Amino acid sequence: MSDVRGRWPWARLPRPTMRLRLGIWYGVVAVVAGTLGLVLPRWWLTIPVVIVGGMGLGYYVAGRALRPLHDVTATARRLSAETFDERIRHDGPDDEIHELAGTFDDMLDRISSAFEAQKRFVANASHELRTPLAVMRTEIDVTTSDPDADIDEYRRMAEVVRGATSRAGDLIEGLLLLARTEIEIARRLTTRVPTDLGECASGAIVSAQRLADELGLAMATSMMPAPVIGDPSLLERLAGNLIENAIRHNVPGGRLWVLAGAHSTAAWMVVGNTGSDVEADAVPTLFEPFTRGGVERVGARGAGLGLSIVRAVVAAHGGTVTAHALPDGGGLEFRVEIPLPPPEGVVGD
């Protein structure tokens, strides 16, 4: 695109703000009043006319300038759960009112997206909870209604009910942890102590090593100093969820790796694994609740909240988490970065 400001002189004119327009109008009124005072012999007779005219003109100009504010107010009053698609869409001059209307529309976009995400979350959570409950109800009804059911049938029923109960418990625990973490985001963490990402991952690595050996997975680790300020329990869950995900979504005889360290501005942790191919377009959706992304080859079926909790924990610590599909042989690699603590003697936020 060529430089319009260099081609058209009027492109250098000031932005037509409301303040500028009102100033011009009032300046015109002053010029007219001054001219009349010089031209008319009885200039003092024009003073009431100028005053009344100025007031009327100011009222008219201010009314036109403030009309979009009434649109903003009216839209805000009409908004409800069923009308989040309404927008101001102000097409007037590029002034303060246009900026306010645009900001209001952007805010509505964010609220609408959050509201839709919440509805999907509630619907998915209800579905996920109904599934184990339906399994338990069906097993109990079928077994107890069979007059010939023996002790083995009741034991089988008990095992199924126990598994469904465990799944429902894991789901509820995950939901509570996700809710707690999102509250921590709003509070900017109630627990902030010096810790290390590598140390937070140590417990999960020990447990994962045993499971990896059982499943025939090769596990590699490299832990360098990765100091952070935050909640150790949440960071332990972050590391545990990433490592569990790397085991669950793997292939027989596959590999996983856990690395931690720091650079000039942030501590980082990388967790990767071999596994099934994942489309690059599907990678961002893996952080959405109840997304299990890909086919589980080894390990138990999860609740689909692990990566959502990871994202929430990272956000609570002011960091970032990214994922990318590995091109050769399939699999994923996640990278977490959390800002380094301020130097000693420097107080952070």
N, C-alpha and C positions, 0 to 999 in steps of 0.2 A: 504494500500500500504506500502510495506517495505521501509526502508530507503536505497535508492540506494547509497547515498553518503558514507554510512558506509560499503557497500559491495564492491564497485568498486573504486579503488584508483584514476583512471582518472576522476571520477565524481567530484573530488575536484579541477580539473584544472580550471584556470581562463576562464571567458567567452571569446569566440573567436571573440573579437571585431575587427573592421577594424584597429584601432590604434595598437592593439597587433599584428595583422598579418603583417602590414606594418613594424612595429618595428622588427619583426623576419626576414623579408626579407632583410631589410637594414642591420641587424646584420650579416646575412649570407654573404652579399656582403662585409662587412668590414672584416669578418674572412677570406674570400677567398683572398681579396686583401692583407691582412697581411701575409697570408701563402705564397702567391706568392712572396712577398717581401723578405721573409726569405729564400725561396728555390732557386729562380732564381738568377744567378750571377748579371745580369743586371736588378735588380728589378725596377729601375726607368723607364724602357721601358714599364712596365706593367701598369703604371699609366694611360696613355690615354685609354688603353683597359678597365681598371676597371671603369674609368669615363664614357665612352660610354656604357659599359655593364650595369653599375648601372642605368644610365639614361634610357636605354631601358627597363630594368627590372622594374624600378619604373613606367615608363609609362604604361607598360603592366599590372602590378598589380593594379595600380590606375584605369586603364580603366575597368578591371574586377570588381573592388570593387564599382565603381561608375555607372556601367551599370544599376542597379535598379533605380538610380536617373533619368536616361533617360526614363525608363518605367513610373515612376511617372509623369514626365513632359508630355510624350506622352498621357497618360491616361487623365491628366487634360485638355489637348488641345482638346481631342475628346469628352469630356463630354458635354452633352446637356440634355434637358428635356426628350429626348427619350433614352438616354444612361446612365442613373443613375445606371444601374445594373452592369456596368463595375467595376472591382476591380483589384488591382495589384496582390494580392495573391502571394507575394514573398516567395519562398521556399528555400532561401539560408541560410547561417549560421546565428546564432542568434547574429547579430551585430547591429551597429547603423542604417545601411540601412534597415535591417529587421524590426527594431523598427519603423523607419520612414514610411515604406510601410504599416505596420500594423496600425499605427496611421492614415495614409491617408485613408485606407480602412474603419476604424471606423468612420472617419469624413464623408465619402461618405454614410455610412449606416445611419447616423443621418440626413444628408441632404436629402437623398432619403425618409426617413420616414416623415420628415417635409414637403417635397414637395407633397407626396401622401396625407398627412393629409390636406394640403392646398387645393388640388384638390377636395377632398371629401367635405371640408367645402364649397367651392365655389359652387359645384354642389348641395349640400343640401340647401344652402342659396337661390340659384336660384329657386329650387323646392318649397321651403317654401314661397317665395315671389310670385311665379306664381300662387299658389293655391288661395289666396284671390283675386288676380287680375282676375283670371278666374271666380271666383264666382260672382264678381261684374259685369264683362262683360256679363255673362250669364243672370243674373237677369235683367239687364238693357235691353238687346236685347229681351228677352222673353216678358217683360212687355210692352215695347214700341211698339213691333210688334203686340200686341193684340189690335185690334180696339175696343173691348168691355171692355177693362180694366177700372175699376172704381177707385174711390179714395182710396178704401180699398186695391186694388191691388198695387197701387203706394205707399201706406203707408207700406205695407208688403215689397215691394222692397226696400224702403228706410231703413227699419230696417235691412234687410239682408246686404245691402251695408254698412250701418253704422258698423255692426259687423265685416264685412270683412276688412273695413278700420281700425278699432281699432286693429284687429289682425295684419295687415301689419305694423301699427305704432308701436305696441309693439315689433314686430320682428326687425324693423329698429333700434329702441331704444336699444334693446339688442345687436345687432350687433355693434353699435357705442360704447356702453359701453365695450363690449368685446375687441374691437380694442383699445380703450383708455387704458384699463387695461393692455393689452399686451405691449403697448408702455411704460407704467409705469414700467413694469418688466425690460425692456431694460434700462430705466433711473434710476432704483432703487428708484423709488418714488420721485416725485418732491415736494410732500407735506408730511412732516414728523413732526407731533406734538404729544405731549403726549395725550393719550386718554385711554378709557377703553372699552373692548369688551362688557361688560354688558350694559354700557351706550349706546353704538352704537346699541345694540339690543332693547333698550327700546321702541323706536318709532314703530318698527315692531311688538313688543309684544303687544302694545296697539291695533294696527289695527288687529292683528291676534286674539286677545281675542274676539273682536266684531264678527269677521267672524266665529270663533269657536263656539260662543254661537248660532249664527244663524244656523249653520250646526249640532249642537248637539254634538260637540266634547269637551272632557274634556282636559283642558290645565293646565300644571303645570310648574312653573318657580322657579329657585333658582339662584340669581345673587350675587356672591361674587366678591371682587376686582379682576380685570383681566387687569392690566396695560399693555399697548403696546405703541410703537411709530409707527405712520403711518398716513394714510389718512382717516379721520373719515367718509367722504362720501362714500368711497369704502368699508369700514368696515360695514357701515350701510347697504349698498346694499348686502354685503355678508350675514349678519344676516337675512335681509329681504328675500333673495332668499331661504335660508335654511328653514326658517319658512313657507314661502309660499309653498315650496315643501312638507313640512310635513303636511300641510292642504290639498293640492291638491291630494296627493297620500295617502289618508286615507280611512277609512270605516265609514259608518253611526254608530254613537255612539262610535267612536274610541277615542284614546288619542294621545296627543303630549306633549313633554316636551322640555324645553329650560333651559340649565344649563350653568353657566360660573364661572370661577375661575382661579387659578394660582397654579403652583407648583414651584420647585426650579429654573427651567430654562425657563419656558414658561407659557404664559397665554393660557387658553383653553376655548373652547365653545363646548357644546354637544347639538345637536338637533336630537330628535328621534320621531318616530311615529309608531302607529299601521297601518296595511295596508295589501295589498296582499303579498303573498309569492314571494320572489325574489331569483333566483338562485345565489349561491355564485360566480359562474363564470361570471355572468352578472354584478356584482356590479362595477368592475373597468370601464366598458364601460359607466356607467351613467354620467361620467364627460365629455364625448365626446359631441360636439355640436349636437343639434337636436335629442338627445336621450331622450325619455320620459319615458323609463323604467317602465313597469308595466301598469296596468289598472287604469285610474283615476276613483275613486269611488265618490268623492265629489269635489266641486270646479270646476273652469273653466279650459279649456284646455290651457296649456302654450305654449310658443314658442320653448321650448326645449333648451334654452340657459342658464337657471338659474344656473345649476351646473357647466357649463363651465366657467361662470363668477366667481363663487365661487372659483374654482381652480385657475383661473388667479389672483384674488385678493390675495389669500393666497400666491401664488408664488411671487407676487410683494412685499409682506411683509416678505419674507424669511421664511415662515412657511410651514406647511404640513396639508393636509386634507385627512382623511381616512373615509371609510364607511364600514359597515358590516351589513349583513342581520340578523335580529333577528330570532332565531330558534323557539320560541314559539309564535304562533299566527300571524306570518308575520310582516312586517314592516322593517324599516331601522333606523340606528342610524349613524349620521355623527359627526366626532370629528375634530375640527380645533385647531391647536396649532401654536402660534406665539411667537418667542423668546421674553423674557422679555427685557425691556430697560436696558441699562448699568447703574450701580450705579451712584449716583450723583458725579460729578467731574471726571467721566471716559468718555472720548469722544469715541463714536462708529464710525463705518465706515461711 
